Amino acid sequence: MALSRRQFVGGAVAVAGATTAALGTTGFASPTRPAVLWREFEAAPYTHPQIPYVGRAGAHGGARRAPRPRVVADVLAHGAAPDGSTDSAPAINRALAEAGERGGGTVLLPPGTYRIDDYLRIGHSGVVLRGAGSGRTRLLATRHLTELIGPYGSRYGGDKSSWSWTGGLIWLSPQARHASLVAAIRDRAWPFEGWTGNRRDEWSTLTTVRPGRRGDRTVTVDDPSVLRRGQLVVLRLADDADHTLLEHMAGDGAGPQAYVWADKTKLTSYVPYEWPVRITAVRGRTVTLERPLPLDARPEWDPRLIAGAEALTNSGVVGLTLEAVETPQSPHLLDKGYNGVAFQCAYDCWAEDVVVRHVDNGFGLVAASACTLRRTRVEGRGSHHPYFCREGAHDNLVEDFRITARTVPAPAGTQLHGINVEGLSSHNVWSRGVMEMGTFDTHRGMPFANVRTEITVENDGRHGGDASAGPLYGARFAHWNVTVTNGRAGLVKIDTIAPYSATVGISEVREFDQIDVPDFTGELHARAEAYGSPGAVRPANLYEAQRALSRR
């Protein structure tokens, strides 16, 4: 019989003296015992009520090594100057475009400093921009996206700048989709940013889908004739008039049923839910998917596989530092767009050994899925969103990351978030990180089924998100083995606020500064274990343990 939440909390084993100093430089003690929640998860990995299955998050199912396509261009041969004397952006963009037009390959950025007065665009699949290492290849960005593309207002109104949460000075996005976004911005027709177009209606049905359950690896379709192994498709689920899809994302039950959804206009604009996934087999009308279904596929939500924008796949950025000219951080939501690296409508793409410095926003995943950010770092004068994950971004992996302490004091009127997730984004993982500032920024828009594991955080950031964006949390958030160096609970200890969540092995914390109340009434069905004892349970890393489990 399953234990109650009170029994779990009461049975937690404390580690005497488990302060940050006592735990050593990593902040984590040696694991001492198996977590009860993990034993439960092993028995039902795809359908556990509190812990999501994320064992295949990241590019190519979380592959440890990114592809290394053959070298097809060197930016020096296209006229780039490694001494920073002239604008090298035209030369780099020419090299990237030519590599894409020839079918892909690696574009080399030899050691040096390259001034770029424009943003860099990777718009073809199979193209990798590779520097000589983040300590040897440096891009110095002199202009921001407002200057380069134009002002970008919010489709939700007000005087906000959408460059506060989208776009990058290195921007990976499929060529046609990117061109349509830029055209809409310049026309001041503020677009939707996802897979199905600026107006969210630029898609076509491949086939309708018969009912299925969360965790199923196969679905039954009505017409398999246009489906093939290896094809990337989008599962589309549309909400009904009673908002039962949103209730399902929140875990179903009395609390979500009592919640008022109809006036959450920003949240409801995110629906339909769009989940990109690759097909691994087609046998008759049975289709096998690369990952298990993230939600039920119920008839009332009109489940179907669709074709949207052509995705950017197998592209990446490796081994460089992108540094913006140092300017004061802008007031909250008025960023100019000194942004780092952004992935948009990308799948199986990656960044590795990349540092961004003095940026408004660091690394972005915007309607991007199955991407990996590995050994990335945000540093310098302070960022609004060091990492942002939004607009229906799913199954991404951010591991071995670091947010360093700001080098100058924060100007008045600015805001610091942290590792952000919002807008129905699901099954994303942040693993093995050090956050010298920021927080676990769940930014409303009801993201669900996301994991943060084996992280040390100086928890001094704040979450955002206006009331029309709805709940902070959907179901199945898991915070697992987290050391909080300043004792602040907010957004890390979530067992009293997030429905069907798991808080396992976090530091003893207390509420202060920004304090939230649950969005849902009644029992949250949240679970807590090993409170006050980071590192006291096995496995130490929830994502790594799920990877190992999937290989058994």
VODOZA-731489 format. One record per residue (C-alpha): residue number from 1; x, y, z. Coordinates in pm, whole numbers, plus 32768, in hexadecimal, padded with zeros to 4 digits. Layout:
VODOZA-731489
(pt NUM,(X,Y,Z))
...
***
This chain:
VODOZA-731489
(pt 1,(8000,8000,8000))
(pt 2,(8088,815C,7FAA))
(pt 3,(80FC,822B,80D1))
(pt 4,(805D,837C,8113))
(pt 5,(811A,84C0,80E7))
(pt 6,(8128,84EB,8262))
(pt 7,(81C9,8393,8289))
(pt 8,(82CE,83EF,8184))
(pt 9,(8328,8535,8230))
(pt 10,(832D,8494,8383))
(pt 11,(840C,837C,8306))
(pt 12,(8512,845D,826E))
(pt 13,(8673,8418,82EA))
(pt 14,(873A,8550,8343))
(pt 15,(88AF,856D,8306))
(pt 16,(8950,8608,8436))
(pt 17,(8A03,874D,83E9))
(pt 18,(899E,8747,827A))
(pt 19,(89F8,88B2,823E))
(pt 20,(8A95,892B,80FE))
(pt 21,(8BE9,893F,81A6))
(pt 22,(8BD3,87DF,8231))
(pt 23,(8B6B,8751,80E4))
(pt 24,(8CA8,87C5,8038))
(pt 25,(8CDB,887B,7EF0))
(pt 26,(8BC1,87CD,7E36))
(pt 27,(8AC3,880E,7F47))
(pt 28,(8A48,86A4,7F4A))
(pt 29,(8A7E,8590,804B))
(pt 30,(8ABA,8426,7FEB))
(pt 31,(8974,836E,7FA5))
(pt 32,(890D,8293,80C9))
(pt 33,(87C8,81DE,8073))
(pt 34,(86D7,81A3,7F55))
(pt 35,(85BB,829D,7F3D))
(pt 36,(8466,81FF,7F74))
(pt 37,(83DE,82D7,7E5B))
(pt 38,(84E7,824E,7D71))
(pt 39,(8488,80E9,7DC2))
(pt 40,(8322,813F,7D6A))
(pt 41,(8390,81E4,7C28))
(pt 42,(8457,80B1,7BBD))
(pt 43,(8318,7FE7,7BCE))
(pt 44,(8255,80DA,7AEE))
(pt 45,(834B,81C3,7A3D))
(pt 46,(8260,8247,7932))
(pt 47,(812C,827F,7A0C))
(pt 48,(81A5,82E1,7B67))
(pt 49,(80B8,83E8,7BF5))
(pt 50,(81C6,84D5,7C7B))
(pt 51,(8304,8495,7BB0))
(pt 52,(830C,84C9,7A37))
(pt 53,(83C9,83E5,794C))
(pt 54,(84EA,84B1,78BC))
(pt 55,(85E2,839A,7873))
(pt 56,(85F5,83F7,7702))
(pt 57,(8603,8571,7727))
(pt 58,(8700,8627,7650))
(pt 59,(8781,860C,74EE))
(pt 60,(8784,84AE,745B))
(pt 61,(86E5,841F,7594))
(pt 62,(87E8,84BF,7678))
(pt 63,(8919,843D,75BC))
(pt 64,(8A5B,8486,7678))
(pt 65,(8B13,84F5,753F))
(pt 66,(8A90,85E8,743D))
(pt 67,(8AC5,8599,72CD))
(pt 68,(8C00,862A,722B))
(pt 69,(8BAD,866A,70BE))
(pt 70,(8CCF,8697,6FCD))
(pt 71,(8D6F,87EE,6FAE))
(pt 72,(8CEE,88A3,6E7A))
(pt 73,(8D57,8A0B,6EBB))
(pt 74,(8E47,8AE9,6F7C))
(pt 75,(8DC7,8C48,6FC0))
(pt 76,(8F20,8CD7,6F79))
(pt 77,(8EFC,8C6B,6E0D))
(pt 78,(8DB9,8D35,6DFE))
(pt 79,(8E60,8E72,6E7D))
(pt 80,(8E2F,8E65,6FF7))
(pt 81,(8F37,8F1C,70C3))
(pt 82,(8FAC,8E6D,7203))
(pt 83,(9047,8FAD,728F))
(pt 84,(8EFA,905E,72C4))
(pt 85,(8F57,9174,71D2))
(pt 86,(8E28,915C,70EC))
(pt 87,(8CC5,90D7,70EC))
(pt 88,(8CDC,8F5D,70B4))
(pt 89,(8B67,8F15,70C0))
(pt 90,(8B35,8F22,6F43))
(pt 91,(8C52,8E2D,6F0D))
(pt 92,(8BD9,8D3D,701B))
(pt 93,(8A72,8D4B,6F9F))
(pt 94,(8AE5,8D09,6E3A))
(pt 95,(8BA9,8BD9,6EAD))
(pt 96,(8A7E,8B54,6F74))
(pt 97,(898B,8B88,6E54))
(pt 98,(8A71,8AE7,6D53))
(pt 99,(8AAA,89BC,6E37))
(pt 100,(8932,8992,6E58))
(pt 101,(88F0,89B4,6CE6))
(pt 102,(89F0,88A3,6CA2))
(pt 103,(8949,87AE,6D90))
(pt 104,(89E9,8808,6EDD))
(pt 105,(8B36,87E8,6F8B))
(pt 106,(8C16,8895,7086))
(pt 107,(8C79,8A02,7064))
(pt 108,(8DBC,8A4B,7120))
(pt 109,(8DFF,8B82,71EE))
(pt 110,(8F77,8B75,7234))
(pt 111,(9004,8C10,7372))
(pt 112,(8FE1,8D88,738C))
(pt 113,(8EEB,8EA1,73CC))
(pt 114,(8DE7,8EE3,72C1))
(pt 115,(8D1B,9023,72C7))
(pt 116,(8BB6,8FEA,7256))
(pt 117,(8AD5,9113,7207))
(pt 118,(89B1,9031,71A3))
(pt 119,(891B,8EF8,7238))
(pt 120,(8986,8DA0,71BC))
(pt 121,(8884,8CB9,711E))
(pt 122,(8888,8B40,7102))
(pt 123,(875A,8AF5,702C))
(pt 124,(87B6,89AA,6F86))
(pt 125,(87B8,8852,7022))
(pt 126,(8904,87A2,7056))
(pt 127,(89D1,88E2,7081))
(pt 128,(8ABB,8907,71AC))
(pt 129,(8B76,8A45,7208))
(pt 130,(8CB1,89CF,72BC))
(pt 131,(8DAC,8AAA,736D))
(pt 132,(8EF8,8A3D,73FF))
(pt 133,(8E6C,8A38,7561))
(pt 134,(8DB7,8B34,763C))
(pt 135,(8F07,8BB3,76BB))
(pt 136,(8F9D,8BE2,7560))
(pt 137,(8E8C,8C56,7470))
(pt 138,(8DCF,8D94,74CA))
(pt 139,(8CB6,8E46,7417))
(pt 140,(8C8D,8FB3,747C))
(pt 141,(8B29,9025,7431))
(pt 142,(8B04,919E,7409))
(pt 143,(8990,91C7,73BE))
(pt 144,(8849,9148,744E))
(pt 145,(871B,90AA,73A7))
(pt 146,(8643,91E3,73C3))
(pt 147,(8743,9297,72ED))
(pt 148,(877B,9173,7200))
(pt 149,(8614,9100,71C8))
(pt 150,(8536,9206,726A))
(pt 151,(8460,9237,73A0))
(pt 152,(83A4,90FC,7401))
(pt 153,(8268,9140,74C7))
(pt 154,(819F,9040,7587))
(pt 155,(8074,8F97,74E6))
(pt 156,(7FD1,8FB4,763D))
(pt 157,(7FD9,912F,7638))
(pt 158,(8088,9239,7706))
(pt 159,(81D9,92D6,76C7))
(pt 160,(82A6,919C,7709))
(pt 161,(83C4,9131,7627))
(pt 162,(83B1,8FC8,75B2))
(pt 163,(852C,8FD1,7595))
(pt 164,(8512,8FA1,770E))
(pt 165,(84C3,8E32,76D3))
(pt 166,(8516,8DCE,756F))
(pt 167,(861F,8DE2,7460))
(pt 168,(8799,8DC5,7466))
(pt 169,(88D1,8E61,73D4))
(pt 170,(8911,8CFB,7369))
(pt 171,(87BC,8C85,72F5))
(pt 172,(877B,8B1F,7286))
(pt 173,(862C,8B08,71D4))
(pt 174,(85B8,8A72,7089))
(pt 175,(85ED,8B6A,6F70))
(pt 176,(8484,8B8C,6EF9))
(pt 177,(83F4,8B9D,7059))
(pt 178,(84F5,8C9D,70C3))
(pt 179,(84B2,8D77,6F93))
(pt 180,(833E,8D7A,6FE2))
(pt 181,(8382,8DDC,714C))
(pt 182,(8468,8EFC,70EB))
(pt 183,(8371,8F78,6FE4))
(pt 184,(8257,8F79,70E3))
(pt 185,(832A,9035,71E1))
(pt 186,(8387,913E,70E2))
(pt 187,(8217,915D,7081))
(pt 188,(81BE,9180,71F3))
(pt 189,(80D4,9055,71D2))
(pt 190,(8155,8FB2,7310))
(pt 191,(8162,8E3D,72C1))
(pt 192,(8131,8CF6,7373))
(pt 193,(8284,8C52,7380))
(pt 194,(8242,8ADD,736E))
(pt 195,(8230,89C0,7278))
(pt 196,(80E5,8A1E,71D7))
(pt 197,(812B,8B7A,7153))
(pt 198,(8105,8CE5,71B2))
(pt 199,(7F8B,8CBA,71CD))
(pt 200,(7F98,8B52,724B))
(pt 201,(7ED5,8AD0,7120))
(pt 202,(7FEC,8A7A,702C))
(pt 203,(7FD8,8904,7055))
(pt 204,(7F41,87DA,6FA5))
(pt 205,(7EBB,8693,702F))
(pt 206,(7F80,8558,6FEA))
(pt 207,(7E8F,8470,709D))
(pt 208,(7DA3,8467,71C3))
(pt 209,(7E04,839B,72F5))
(pt 210,(7D33,829D,73B4))
(pt 211,(7D1D,82BE,7532))
(pt 212,(7E5E,8280,75F4))
(pt 213,(7EE4,82A4,7754))
(pt 214,(8004,8364,77E9))
(pt 215,(8137,8285,77DA))
(pt 216,(80D2,81C4,76A2))
(pt 217,(81F3,8194,75AD))
(pt 218,(8109,813B,748F))
(pt 219,(7FD2,81E1,7404))
(pt 220,(7ECD,8166,730F))
(pt 221,(7E8C,824E,71EA))
(pt 222,(7D72,8257,70ED))
(pt 223,(7E4B,8287,6FB8))
(pt 224,(7FBB,821C,6FC1))
(pt 225,(7FF5,8252,6E4D))
(pt 226,(80C2,8391,6E71))
(pt 227,(8187,8322,6FA4))
(pt 228,(82E2,828A,6F9B))
(pt 229,(83F7,8221,7086))
(pt 230,(84D5,8346,70EB))
(pt 231,(83CD,844C,7099))
(pt 232,(83A4,8574,7186))
(pt 233,(8236,85BD,71CC))
(pt 234,(8175,8694,72C3))
(pt 235,(806C,8603,73A9))
(pt 236,(7F57,8708,73C7))
(pt 237,(7E5D,8706,74E7))
(pt 238,(7D4C,8812,74EB))
(pt 239,(7C96,886C,762B))
(pt 240,(7B1D,8850,764B))
(pt 241,(7A24,8951,76CC))
(pt 242,(7A46,88D0,7831))
(pt 243,(7BC3,88E8,7826))
(pt 244,(7BEF,877B,7881))
(pt 245,(7D40,8771,77CD))
(pt 246,(7DC7,8881,78B1))
(pt 247,(7D34,87C5,79DA))
(pt 248,(7DEB,868C,7964))
(pt 249,(7F35,8749,794F))
(pt 250,(7EFC,87AD,7ABA))
(pt 251,(7EC3,8644,7B23))
(pt 252,(7D45,8634,7B0C))
(pt 253,(7C6D,8624,7C42))
(pt 254,(7BA4,8716,7D14))
(pt 255,(7CA2,882F,7D2A))
(pt 256,(7CD3,8861,7BB3))
(pt 257,(7B5D,8831,7B7A))
(pt 258,(7B11,894E,7C6B))
(pt 259,(7C13,8A37,7BD1))
(pt 260,(7B93,8B54,7AF7))
(pt 261,(7C36,8B26,79A2))
(pt 262,(7B5E,8BFB,78C0))
(pt 263,(7BF5,8D4D,791C))
(pt 264,(7D5F,8CD4,78FA))
(pt 265,(7D7B,8D5E,779B))
(pt 266,(7EF4,8D48,777D))
(pt 267,(7EF1,8BDF,77F1))
(pt 268,(7DD7,8B77,7709))
(pt 269,(7E91,8C17,75E5))
(pt 270,(7F9F,8B0B,7611))
(pt 271,(7EA6,89F6,75C3))
(pt 272,(7E9C,891D,74ED))
(pt 273,(7FB9,885E,7588))
(pt 274,(80BC,880B,747E))
(pt 275,(81BE,86FB,74C4))
(pt 276,(82C3,86A9,73B9))
(pt 277,(8338,8540,73B1))
(pt 278,(83EE,845A,72C3))
(pt 279,(8350,8317,7243))
(pt 280,(8424,81E1,7278))
(pt 281,(8342,80DE,71D2))
(pt 282,(8204,80BD,7107))
(pt 283,(8158,7F6A,70FB))
(pt 284,(7FFF,7F78,7065))
(pt 285,(7F40,807E,712B))
(pt 286,(8025,8059,725B))
(pt 287,(8127,816E,7278))
(pt 288,(8249,815D,7371))
(pt 289,(82CE,82A7,73F7))
(pt 290,(8429,830C,746D))
(pt 291,(839E,8370,75C0))
(pt 292,(8269,8304,7683))
(pt 293,(8130,83DA,766E))
(pt 294,(814B,8503,775D))
(pt 295,(7FD2,8511,7791))
(pt 296,(7E9E,8444,7749))
(pt 297,(7E18,845C,75E6))
(pt 298,(7CA2,8472,7625))
(pt 299,(7B9B,8490,7513))
(pt 300,(7B16,85D9,759E))
(pt 301,(7C69,867A,7558))
(pt 302,(7C69,861B,73E6))
(pt 303,(7DC0,8572,73ED))
(pt 304,(7E73,8574,72A1))
(pt 305,(7FCE,856A,720D))
(pt 306,(8012,86A3,7144))
(pt 307,(8122,873F,706D))
(pt 308,(8182,88A0,70D0))
(pt 309,(82BB,8965,7087))
(pt 310,(83DE,889F,6FFE))
(pt 311,(84C3,886C,7128))
(pt 312,(8630,88C6,7148))
(pt 313,(86E1,8780,71A0))
(pt 314,(8845,870D,71EA))
(pt 315,(88D4,886C,7204))
(pt 316,(89A1,88FF,731C))
(pt 317,(8A92,89FB,73B0))
(pt 318,(8BD1,897F,7455))
(pt 319,(8D06,8A0C,74FC))
(pt 320,(8CE8,8B86,7509))
(pt 321,(8C99,8CB4,75E0))
(pt 322,(8B95,8DB0,7573))
(pt 323,(8BCE,8EFB,7623))
(pt 324,(8AED,9028,75F8))
(pt 325,(8B78,9184,762A))
(pt 326,(8B42,91D0,7797))
(pt 327,(8A15,92B0,77CC))
(pt 328,(893A,92DA,7900))
(pt 329,(8825,91D9,7924))
(pt 330,(86D9,9263,78A5))
(pt 331,(85A7,929A,7980))
(pt 332,(84C9,916A,79A6))
(pt 333,(8420,90FD,7860))
(pt 334,(84C7,920F,7794))
(pt 335,(85F7,914A,771F))
(pt 336,(8698,91C0,75DB))
(pt 337,(8703,9064,7571))
(pt 338,(886E,9034,75CD))
(pt 339,(8810,8EC4,75E1))
(pt 340,(88EE,8D91,75CD))
(pt 341,(889A,8C4D,7516))
(pt 342,(8731,8BFD,74B7))
(pt 343,(869C,8ABB,742C))
(pt 344,(8547,8ADE,7388))
(pt 345,(8480,89CE,72D6))
(pt 346,(85B7,88F9,72FE))
(pt 347,(85CC,8782,7347))
(pt 348,(8701,86AD,738D))
(pt 349,(87DD,87E5,739D))
(pt 350,(88E1,8848,749F))
(pt 351,(89D3,893F,7539))
(pt 352,(8B0D,88C7,75E8))
(pt 353,(8C2B,8981,7692))
(pt 354,(8B87,8AD1,7653))
(pt 355,(8BA1,8C03,7735))
(pt 356,(8ACA,8D3B,7717))
(pt 357,(8B30,8E7B,77C5))
(pt 358,(8A89,8FCD,780B))
(pt 359,(8942,8F5C,776D))
(pt 360,(87DA,8FBD,77AF))
(pt 361,(876E,8E52,778E))
(pt 362,(8857,8D28,777A))
(pt 363,(87ED,8BE1,76D7))
(pt 364,(868E,8BBF,7647))
(pt 365,(85B2,8A98,75EA))
(pt 366,(847E,8B23,7539))
(pt 367,(8394,8A19,74AD))
(pt 368,(84D0,8945,749E))
(pt 369,(84D0,87D5,74F9))
(pt 370,(85CD,86BF,752F))
(pt 371,(86F3,87B0,753E))
(pt 372,(8823,879C,7624))
(pt 373,(88E3,88B7,76C9))
(pt 374,(8A1E,8821,7760))
(pt 375,(8B37,88D5,7818))
(pt 376,(8AA0,8A2C,77E5))
(pt 377,(8AD8,8B5E,78BF))
(pt 378,(8A36,8CB2,78ED))
(pt 379,(8B14,8DBE,7984))
(pt 380,(8B55,8F33,7990))
(pt 381,(8A82,905D,79F7))
(pt 382,(8941,8F9A,7A3F))
(pt 383,(8825,8F13,796B))
(pt 384,(86AC,8F23,7970))
(pt 385,(8680,8DB2,790C))
(pt 386,(87CB,8CF6,7918))
(pt 387,(870F,8BCA,7885))
(pt 388,(85B2,8BE4,77EF))
(pt 389,(84D5,8AC1,7784))
(pt 390,(8381,8B22,76FD))
(pt 391,(8270,8B1A,75F4))
(pt 392,(8241,89A2,7604))
(pt 393,(83AA,892B,7620))
(pt 394,(83C5,87BA,767A))
(pt 395,(84BD,86A3,76C6))
(pt 396,(85F0,8785,76D7))
(pt 397,(8725,8747,77AD))
(pt 398,(87FC,8851,7854))
(pt 399,(891D,87AE,790A))
(pt 400,(8A6A,8816,79A6))
(pt 401,(89FD,8981,799E))
(pt 402,(8A66,8AAC,7A6A))
(pt 403,(89D7,8C05,7AB2))
(pt 404,(8AE8,8CDC,7B4C))
(pt 405,(8AB3,8DFC,7C3D))
(pt 406,(8A83,8F4A,7B95))
(pt 407,(8BBA,9020,7B6F))
(pt 408,(8B04,916B,7BB0))
(pt 409,(89DF,91C1,7C93))
(pt 410,(8884,9199,7BFF))
(pt 411,(87F7,92E7,7B88))
(pt 412,(86AF,9359,7C22))
(pt 413,(8579,92D6,7B74))
(pt 414,(861B,919C,7AE5))
(pt 415,(85B6,9036,7B29))
(pt 416,(8674,8EEE,7B4F))
(pt 417,(85CB,8DA1,7B0D))
(pt 418,(86AA,8C6E,7AD9))
(pt 419,(8661,8B21,7A31))
(pt 420,(8513,8B7B,799B))
(pt 421,(83FA,8A9B,791F))
(pt 422,(82A0,8B0B,78B5))
(pt 423,(818F,8AF5,77AE))
(pt 424,(8128,8983,77C8))
(pt 425,(8294,8918,779C))
(pt 426,(82C3,87B4,7816))
(pt 427,(83BF,869E,785C))
(pt 428,(84ED,8786,7863))
(pt 429,(8619,873C,7943))
(pt 430,(8719,8818,79F2))
(pt 431,(882D,873A,7A7A))
(pt 432,(8978,876D,7B2F))
(pt 433,(8973,88E6,7B47))
(pt 434,(8A0A,89F6,7C1C))
(pt 435,(893B,8B32,7C3F))
(pt 436,(89F5,8C48,7CF2))
(pt 437,(88BA,8D16,7CC8))
(pt 438,(8756,8CE9,7C49))
(pt 439,(8642,8BF4,7C99))
(pt 440,(8578,8AD1,7C0E))
(pt 441,(84A1,8BC1,7B48))
(pt 442,(8352,8B24,7AF9))
(pt 443,(82B6,8C45,7A3F))
(pt 444,(8145,8BE9,7A3C))
(pt 445,(80A6,8B6E,78FB))
(pt 446,(8089,8A20,79B1))
(pt 447,(81BC,895F,7945))
(pt 448,(81AE,87F7,79BA))
(pt 449,(8284,86BF,79E4))
(pt 450,(83D9,876B,79FD))
(pt 451,(8509,86FC,7AC8))
(pt 452,(861C,87BB,7B7E))
(pt 453,(8721,86D6,7C14))
(pt 454,(8877,86E6,7CBB))
(pt 455,(888D,8861,7CC4))
(pt 456,(8925,8958,7DB8))
(pt 457,(8872,8AA7,7DBF))
(pt 458,(8894,8BF5,7E6E))
(pt 459,(871C,8C21,7E5E))
(pt 460,(86FE,8D9A,7E35))
(pt 461,(862F,8DC4,7CF7))
(pt 462,(84BA,8DF5,7CC8))
(pt 463,(83BF,8D5A,7BDD))
(pt 464,(82E9,8E23,7AEC))
(pt 465,(81A7,8DE6,7A2D))
(pt 466,(8067,8EAE,7A36))
(pt 467,(7F1A,8E33,7AB9))
(pt 468,(7E8A,8DEC,795E))
(pt 469,(7F98,8CE2,7931))
(pt 470,(7EF6,8C02,7A34))
(pt 471,(7F9C,8B0B,7B23))
(pt 472,(810A,8B02,7B7F))
(pt 473,(8118,8988,7B6C))
(pt 474,(806D,886C,7AC0))
(pt 475,(809B,8707,7B36))
(pt 476,(81DC,863F,7B60))
(pt 477,(82E8,873D,7BAD))
(pt 478,(840F,8692,7C58))
(pt 479,(8520,8744,7D1C))
(pt 480,(861F,863D,7D7A))
(pt 481,(8762,8670,7E3F))
(pt 482,(877A,87EB,7E53))
(pt 483,(885F,88AF,7F3A))
(pt 484,(87DF,8A0B,7F8C))
(pt 485,(88FE,8AE0,800D))
(pt 486,(882F,8BFF,809D))
(pt 487,(8711,8B3A,813A))
(pt 488,(85FA,8BD2,8067))
(pt 489,(84DA,8AE6,801A))
(pt 490,(842E,8B9C,7EFE))
(pt 491,(840B,8ACF,7DBD))
(pt 492,(84EF,89B8,7E39))
(pt 493,(841E,891F,7F50))
(pt 494,(82DD,88E4,7E90))
(pt 495,(8223,87D2,7F4E))
(pt 496,(812D,88D3,7FDC))
(pt 497,(80E9,8983,7E92))
(pt 498,(8114,889E,7D60))
(pt 499,(8013,878B,7D18))
(pt 500,(808B,8624,7CFC))
(pt 501,(81F4,8693,7D2E))
(pt 502,(832A,85F6,7DCC))
(pt 503,(841E,86B5,7EA9))
(pt 504,(8539,85CA,7F06))
(pt 505,(8681,860D,7FB8))
(pt 506,(8681,8788,7FCB))
(pt 507,(8721,8865,80D3))
(pt 508,(865F,88D9,8201))
(pt 509,(85C9,8A26,8195))
(pt 510,(84D5,8B2D,820D))
(pt 511,(83E1,8C16,8160))
(pt 512,(8449,8D7D,8128))
(pt 513,(843D,8E83,8016))
(pt 514,(8350,8E13,7EFF))
(pt 515,(8252,8D24,7F9B))
(pt 516,(814D,8C71,7EC9))
(pt 517,(800A,8BBE,7F20))
(pt 518,(7F82,8A8B,7E6C))
(pt 519,(7EBA,8ACC,7D32))
(pt 520,(7DE1,899A,7D74))
(pt 521,(7D01,8955,7E9C))
(pt 522,(7CF9,8815,7F64))
(pt 523,(7DF6,86FB,7F73))
(pt 524,(7F1F,8734,7E8C))
(pt 525,(7F94,85C8,7E94))
(pt 526,(80FA,864A,7EB0))
(pt 527,(8210,8579,7F48))
(pt 528,(8348,85D0,800E))
(pt 529,(846A,84F7,807D))
(pt 530,(85BC,852D,8126))
(pt 531,(856A,8697,8171))
(pt 532,(8698,8751,81F8))
(pt 533,(8789,864D,8170))
(pt 534,(8807,868D,800E))
(pt 535,(88CB,8561,7F97))
(pt 536,(883D,8479,809F))
(pt 537,(8783,8398,7FAC))
(pt 538,(87CF,82CA,7E7A))
(pt 539,(87C9,8312,7D5E))
(pt 540,(8883,845B,7D7C))
(pt 541,(8814,84CC,7C22))
(pt 542,(86B1,8480,7BB6))
(pt 543,(86F3,84B0,7A43))
(pt 544,(882D,83D7,7A3B))
(pt 545,(8777,82C6,7AF8))
(pt 546,(865B,82CB,79FD))
(pt 547,(8755,82B4,78DE))
(pt 548,(87F0,8182,797F))
(pt 549,(8699,80EB,79BC))
(pt 550,(8639,8116,784D))
(pt 551,(8771,8056,77E3))
(pt 552,(8720,7F22,78B4))
***
